[in-house]
């Protein structure tokens, strides 16, 4: 299942790497891409193994503002 999150608060490549690291730690996530200019994180996930709400919460806990798009 393809998911896209809006991620506000990223200002540089360090932020992109941090968000990438946060999301990639979750089991069932693959094909992850974080785009600074679009302010998005897109990934494939297995809904049996991945809770997108937990990913959003983890990103927010690091000081960014994430929410699921569409």
ABEGO torsion letter per residue (X at the ends): XBBBBBBBGBABAAAAAAAAAAAAABBGBBGBBBBAAAGBBBBBBBAAABBAAAAAAAAAAAGBBBBBBX
